[in-house]
Amino acid sequence: MPTLFRFLFFCATAVAIVYGIMWSLVVFVEPREREVTVRIPSERVNPPAQ
């Protein structure tokens, strides 16, 4: 039975660490806004007549 508690404690600790990392990313990292351009080939916009 002690090995089950040790395993659950390890899992809870790992989850807490991952949750803390995700929380710190949300709080401390600010995303940068930038303009995005995507080139679309003219064949896709104006398909050739068949």
LINVENFEN-V384412 format. One record per residue. N is the residue number from 0. RES is the residue in three letters. PSI is psi in whole degrees, 0 to 359 (NA if undefined). BURIAL is b if it has 9 or more other ideal C-beta (glycine too) atoms within 8 Angstrom, else e. D_FIRST is the distance of its C-alpha to the first C-alpha in Angstrom with 1 decimal. Layout:
n = <N,N>
res = <RES,RES>
psi = <PSI,PSI>
burial = <BURIAL,BURIAL>
d_first = <D_FIRST,D_FIRST>
This chain:
n = <0,1,2,3,4,5,6,7,8,9,10,11,12,13,14,15,16,17,18,19,20,21,22,23,24,25,26,27,28,29,30,31,32,33,34,35,36,37,38,39,40,41,42,43,44,45,46,47,48,49>
res = <MET,PRO,THR,LEU,PHE,ARG,PHE,LEU,PHE,PHE,CYS,ALA,THR,ALA,VAL,ALA,ILE,VAL,TYR,GLY,ILE,MET,TRP,SER,LEU,VAL,VAL,PHE,VAL,GLU,PRO,ARG,GLU,ARG,GLU,VAL,THR,VAL,ARG,ILE,PRO,SER,GLU,ARG,VAL,ASN,PRO,PRO,ALA,GLN>
psi = <323,330,328,315,321,318,313,323,318,316,317,322,317,317,319,321,315,318,320,320,316,318,316,325,319,320,318,343,124,123,148,136,138,161,137,129,137,124,129,125,145,336,330,328,315,86,145,145,139,NA>
burial = <e,e,e,e,e,e,e,e,e,e,e,e,e,e,e,e,e,e,e,e,e,e,e,e,e,e,e,e,e,e,e,e,e,e,e,e,e,e,e,e,e,e,e,e,e,e,e,e,e,e>
d_first = <0.0,3.8,5.4,5.3,6.7,8.8,10.1,11.0,12.6,14.5,15.6,16.8,18.6,20.3,21.4,22.7,24.7,26.2,27.1,28.7,30.7,32.0,32.9,34.8,36.7,37.8,39.0,40.6,41.9,45.2,46.3,49.9,52.3,54.6,57.0,56.0,58.6,58.0,60.8,61.5,63.9,67.1,66.6,63.7,65.6,68.9,68.3,71.5,73.6,73.5>
